[in-house]
Amino acid sequence: MQKAIKRIFDIVFALLVIVVLSPVWLILALLIGLTSPGGVFFRQRRTGYKGREFDLLKFRSMYVNNEADTRQASGNDPRITPIGRFLRRSSLDELPQMWNVLCGDMSVIGPRPHMISHTEYYAPQIKDYMRRHDMRPGLTGYAQVKGFRGPTPTVQDMANRVSADLEYIDKYSLWLDLKIFTLTIWKMLTLKL
């Protein structure tokens, strides 16, 4: 029953965001297209539910480069465009993932999906890493609201994130989803994510 309620929430929420924020999407698309060469959207293969791969969508926040599928962005990354800095800081670059939620590749709340190269690199090094795929990946998750968002320069940084993801999976409830959702909105509004 909880999974059905979660899926209904995902669909309703994604549809609302797409419809209500469509003018914002258009403005962002124009800004991205006018300020740097390349497409407006960025697609990247990610590891999803039960280990299945899917194409994650984002607004493009970097100049087109050859390391996009293997190298994580860092704080002062020269690949990030000026508008991309704002998009990433405000998490607006994530808006196109509402399509991923509608299609069922993602949920609003769940472990963030990692790049395929990260899954391949970290799975043998971090105990129970692959168990994080026992739930549909999310736009935001327990790890993000606990402060494990952004670059993971060390294996321990990723291990901390995975530990929070597994804690979420083990404690899953609609109440926990509501808590994570509320904290995410608060952090986005205060630009602390």
C-alpha positions as CSV (number, residue, x, y, z in Angstrom):
1,M,0.0,0.0,0.0
2,Q,2.8,2.4,0.9
3,K,4.5,1.8,-2.5
4,A,1.3,2.6,-4.3
5,I,0.8,5.8,-2.4
6,K,4.4,6.7,-3.0
7,R,4.0,6.2,-6.8
8,I,0.7,8.2,-6.9
9,F,2.4,11.0,-5.1
10,D,5.4,10.9,-7.6
11,I,3.1,11.1,-10.6
12,V,0.9,13.9,-9.2
13,F,3.9,15.9,-7.9
14,A,5.8,15.5,-11.2
15,L,2.8,16.6,-13.3
16,L,2.2,19.6,-11.0
17,V,5.8,20.8,-11.2
18,I,6.0,20.3,-15.0
19,V,2.7,22.3,-15.5
20,V,3.2,25.0,-12.9
21,L,6.9,25.6,-13.6
22,S,6.7,25.4,-17.4
23,P,7.4,29.2,-17.8
24,V,10.5,28.8,-15.6
25,W,11.6,25.8,-17.7
26,L,11.3,28.0,-20.8
27,I,13.3,30.9,-19.3
28,L,16.1,28.5,-18.1
29,A,16.2,26.8,-21.5
30,L,16.6,30.2,-23.2
31,L,19.4,31.3,-20.8
32,I,21.3,28.0,-21.2
33,G,21.0,28.2,-25.0
34,L,22.0,31.8,-25.2
35,T,25.0,31.7,-22.9
36,S,26.9,28.6,-24.1
37,P,27.0,26.3,-27.1
38,G,25.4,22.9,-26.9
39,G,22.0,21.5,-26.1
40,V,19.7,22.7,-23.3
41,F,19.4,19.2,-21.7
42,F,22.1,16.9,-20.5
43,R,21.5,13.1,-20.5
44,Q,23.6,10.7,-18.5
45,R,23.3,7.0,-18.0
46,R,22.7,6.2,-14.3
47,T,22.2,3.1,-12.3
48,G,18.5,2.7,-11.2
49,Y,16.1,0.4,-9.5
50,K,17.4,-3.2,-9.4
51,G,20.6,-2.1,-11.1
52,R,18.8,-1.2,-14.4
53,E,20.4,1.7,-16.3
54,F,18.4,4.7,-17.4
55,D,19.0,8.1,-19.0
56,L,18.8,10.8,-16.3
57,L,17.8,14.2,-17.5
58,K,19.2,17.6,-16.3
59,F,19.4,21.1,-17.6
60,R,23.0,21.4,-19.0
61,S,25.1,23.3,-16.4
62,M,28.5,22.7,-17.9
63,Y,30.2,23.4,-21.2
64,V,30.2,20.4,-23.4
65,N,33.1,18.2,-22.4
66,N,34.5,14.7,-22.7
67,E,34.6,14.0,-19.0
68,A,30.9,14.4,-18.3
69,D,30.3,10.7,-17.7
70,T,33.3,9.9,-15.6
71,R,34.3,13.0,-13.6
72,Q,32.2,14.5,-10.8
73,A,31.9,18.3,-10.7
74,S,33.9,20.1,-8.0
75,G,33.4,23.4,-6.3
76,N,35.4,25.6,-8.7
77,D,35.1,23.3,-11.7
78,P,36.0,25.3,-14.9
79,R,33.5,23.2,-16.9
80,I,30.5,24.8,-15.1
81,T,29.0,27.7,-17.0
82,P,28.0,31.0,-15.3
83,I,24.3,30.1,-15.5
84,G,25.2,26.6,-14.5
85,R,26.6,27.7,-11.2
86,F,23.2,29.2,-10.3
87,L,21.3,26.2,-11.6
88,R,23.5,23.8,-9.5
89,R,23.4,25.9,-6.4
90,S,19.6,26.2,-6.5
91,S,19.1,22.6,-7.8
92,L,17.1,23.9,-10.7
93,D,19.3,21.8,-13.0
94,E,17.4,18.8,-11.6
95,L,13.9,20.0,-12.8
96,P,14.0,17.8,-16.0
97,Q,14.2,14.8,-13.8
98,M,10.4,15.2,-13.3
99,W,10.2,13.4,-16.7
100,N,12.2,10.6,-15.1
101,V,9.8,10.5,-12.2
102,L,6.8,10.4,-14.6
103,C,8.3,7.5,-16.6
104,G,8.9,5.5,-13.4
105,D,12.7,5.6,-13.6
106,M,12.9,7.7,-10.5
107,S,10.9,8.7,-7.4
108,V,10.7,12.1,-5.7
109,I,12.5,10.6,-2.7
110,G,15.1,7.8,-2.7
111,P,18.8,7.2,-3.0
112,R,20.3,9.6,-5.6
113,P,21.3,7.6,-8.8
114,H,25.0,7.4,-9.5
115,M,26.9,7.5,-12.8
116,I,27.6,4.1,-14.2
117,S,31.3,4.6,-13.7
118,H,30.7,5.4,-10.0
119,T,28.7,2.2,-9.5
120,E,31.4,0.2,-11.2
121,Y,34.1,1.9,-9.1
122,Y,32.5,1.9,-5.6
123,A,30.5,-1.4,-5.7
124,P,33.5,-3.6,-4.9
125,Q,34.9,-1.1,-2.3
126,I,31.8,-0.3,-0.2
127,K,30.0,-3.0,1.7
128,D,26.3,-3.4,0.5
129,Y,26.7,-0.7,-2.1
130,M,24.4,-2.4,-4.5
131,R,21.7,-2.7,-1.9
132,R,21.0,1.0,-2.5
133,H,19.3,-0.1,-5.7
134,D,16.6,-2.0,-3.8
135,M,14.5,1.2,-4.1
136,R,13.8,3.5,-7.0
137,P,16.3,6.3,-7.1
138,G,15.1,9.8,-6.1
139,L,15.4,13.5,-6.9
140,T,16.5,13.9,-3.3
141,G,17.1,11.5,-0.4
142,Y,18.1,10.9,3.1
143,A,21.8,11.3,2.3
144,Q,21.2,14.7,0.8
145,V,19.3,16.1,3.8
146,K,21.9,14.6,6.2
147,G,24.6,16.7,4.4
148,F,26.1,14.1,2.1
149,R,25.4,16.0,-1.1
150,G,27.9,17.0,-3.8
151,P,31.3,15.7,-4.7
152,T,32.7,12.5,-3.1
153,P,36.5,12.9,-3.4
154,T,37.2,9.9,-1.1
155,V,35.8,6.4,-0.8
156,Q,34.8,7.4,2.8
157,D,32.7,10.3,1.5
158,M,30.8,7.9,-0.8
159,A,30.6,5.3,2.1
160,N,28.9,8.0,4.2
161,R,26.4,8.6,1.5
162,V,25.7,4.9,0.9
163,S,25.3,4.4,4.7
164,A,22.6,7.1,4.8
165,D,20.9,5.6,1.7
166,L,20.8,2.2,3.4
167,E,19.5,3.7,6.6
168,Y,16.6,5.2,4.5
169,I,15.9,1.9,2.8
170,D,15.8,0.1,6.2
171,K,13.6,2.7,7.9
172,Y,11.4,3.5,4.9
173,S,8.0,5.0,5.6
174,L,5.8,7.6,4.1
175,W,6.4,9.7,7.2
176,L,10.2,9.6,6.5
177,D,9.5,10.6,2.8
178,L,7.5,13.6,4.0
179,K,10.3,14.6,6.4
180,I,12.9,14.4,3.6
181,F,10.7,16.2,1.2
182,T,10.1,19.1,3.7
183,L,13.8,19.4,4.6
184,T,14.7,19.4,0.9
185,I,12.3,22.2,0.1
186,W,13.6,24.2,3.1
187,K,17.2,23.8,2.1
188,M,16.4,24.7,-1.5
189,L,14.6,27.9,-0.4
190,T,17.5,28.9,1.8
191,L,20.1,27.7,-0.8
192,K,21.8,25.4,1.7
193,L,21.6,22.1,-0.3
